Amino acid sequence: MKVIKLFWIDDMENWADSARINLEIVAGKYKIKLKVIHAENGEDVVQQLNAINFDGVIMDYNMEPYRGDKYIDDIRFEEHLGHIPIIFYSQDNTTDLDSLVEKHANVVTVYRPNLEDKIKELFF
């Protein structure tokens, strides 16, 4: 069975957990074991990514104390983490996510209603 490890950063843990449960069910149909580690913000994101070999990062935009694009900057500052795919999302569809991360490679933007489909597309 294939294992996919995702680091999911969102300060709304209840919402992220319900989405994770849905994704675990779908992953099982593809014979994939989905392992998700959740964090409420990205303060230690670089240390977490260095400690565990994640397949991808799922990052919310609107968090405290910083927005998700600041944490993406931190990840991409570390040259050895440039290969890790990041899905950057927001529930606010008026935010231009693309303009916030246009300088970074390997970052996909999506609005929250389409997030689960984007995760399936990229990792399943």
PEGIHU-V820672 format. One line per field, one symbol per residue. ss: DSSP state (~ for helix, > for strand, _ for the rest). psi: psi as a letter, one per 20 degrees, with the letter a starting at -180 (. if undefined). burial: b if it has 24 or more other C-alpha atoms within 12 Angstrom, else e. Layout:
ss->???
psi->???
burial->???
This chain:
ss->_>>>>>>>>___~~~~~~~~~~~~~~~~~__>>>>>>>>_____~~~~~~~____>>>>>_______~~~~~~~~~~_~~~___>>>>>>______~~~~~_____>>>>>~~~~~~~~~~~~_
psi->pqpppqooopimhgghghgggghhggghhjlpoppppqqirkhkgggghhhpnqirpppqgnrqirqhhghggggihohijhipqpoprqiojipnhghhjhipqkppqqqhhjgghhggghi.
burial->eeebbbbbbbbeeeebeebbeebbeebeeeeeebbbbbbbbbbebbebbeeeebbbbbbbbbbeeebbbbbbbbbbeeeebeebbbbbbbbeeeeebbeebeebeebbbbbbeebbebbbeebb
